[in-house]
Each structure stands twice: as structure tokens, then as C-alpha cells.
Amino acid sequence: MAEPSPIIGNNVHADVMVNKVRKDIEFINTKILYVEGQKNPNAKILNTYKAMLESRYSVLEWLQKNTI
């Protein structure tokens, strides 16, 4: 079944956004572990995933502070 949309009309559903960001964080962590587990991890890819992860954590923190 498809995930609910975080935006319906002009309304943003914060709880849906928080869940989406948490899933993104879990996915990116899995990718980081996979790359780190390779014989010769690609540093550029690893750094990209880590930057993405840091960004998602920032978004999550902002959502948690700024939702009603």
C-alpha cells in the first residue's frame, strides 16, 4: 500500500513528514553500512551518504521543534 502524502491541498501533515524523514534516515544508515562493509569503500559515495544523513537529521530536528 502506498504511503500517505505529506501534503494534501495546502496542508502539510507533520506526522507524515516526520515518519518519511525517519525512514530516509534508516535507509541512508543502511547504505552507509553497506558501503563501509565493502573491500574498498568509495570515499565520495560514503561522504555523500553521510552528508545526506546529516541533512535528514537536521530536517527531523526542525520538524520536531516546529510542529504543533
C-alpha positions as CSV (number, residue, x, y, z in Angstrom):
1,M,0.0,0.0,0.0
2,A,1.2,3.5,-0.8
3,E,2.4,5.8,1.9
4,P,0.1,8.8,2.7
5,S,1.1,12.0,1.1
6,P,2.7,14.5,3.4
7,I,1.0,17.4,1.5
8,I,-2.8,17.4,0.9
9,G,-4.0,20.5,-0.7
10,N,-2.3,23.4,1.0
11,N,-1.8,21.5,4.3
12,V,1.4,19.7,5.4
13,H,0.9,16.7,7.7
14,A,3.9,17.0,10.0
15,D,3.5,13.5,11.4
16,V,3.7,12.0,7.9
17,M,6.8,14.2,7.2
18,V,8.5,13.0,10.4
19,N,7.8,9.4,9.5
20,K,9.1,9.9,6.0
21,V,12.3,11.5,7.2
22,R,12.8,8.8,9.8
23,K,12.5,6.2,7.0
24,D,15.0,8.2,4.9
25,I,17.5,8.1,7.9
26,E,17.1,4.4,8.3
27,F,17.6,3.8,4.6
28,I,20.7,6.1,4.4
29,N,22.2,4.4,7.5
30,T,21.7,1.0,5.8
31,K,23.5,2.3,2.7
32,I,26.4,3.7,4.8
33,L,26.8,0.3,6.5
34,Y,26.8,-1.4,3.1
35,V,29.4,0.9,1.6
36,E,31.6,0.7,4.7
37,G,31.4,-3.1,4.5
38,Q,32.9,-3.2,1.0
39,K,36.5,-4.2,0.5
40,N,37.4,-0.8,-0.9
41,P,34.7,1.7,0.2
42,N,34.2,4.6,-2.2
43,A,35.0,7.6,-0.1
44,K,33.0,10.0,-2.3
45,I,29.9,7.9,-2.1
46,L,30.4,7.4,1.7
47,N,30.8,11.2,2.2
48,T,27.7,11.9,0.1
49,Y,25.6,9.5,2.2
50,K,26.9,11.0,5.4
51,A,26.1,14.5,4.2
52,M,22.6,13.3,3.3
53,L,22.2,11.7,6.7
54,E,23.3,14.9,8.5
55,S,20.8,16.9,6.4
56,R,18.0,14.5,7.2
57,Y,18.8,14.7,10.9
58,S,18.6,18.5,10.7
59,V,15.3,18.3,8.9
60,L,14.0,15.9,11.6
61,E,15.1,18.1,14.4
62,W,13.5,21.2,12.7
63,L,10.2,19.3,12.2
64,Q,10.1,18.2,15.8
65,K,10.8,21.7,17.1
66,N,8.4,23.5,14.8
67,T,5.3,21.3,14.6
68,I,2.2,21.8,16.7
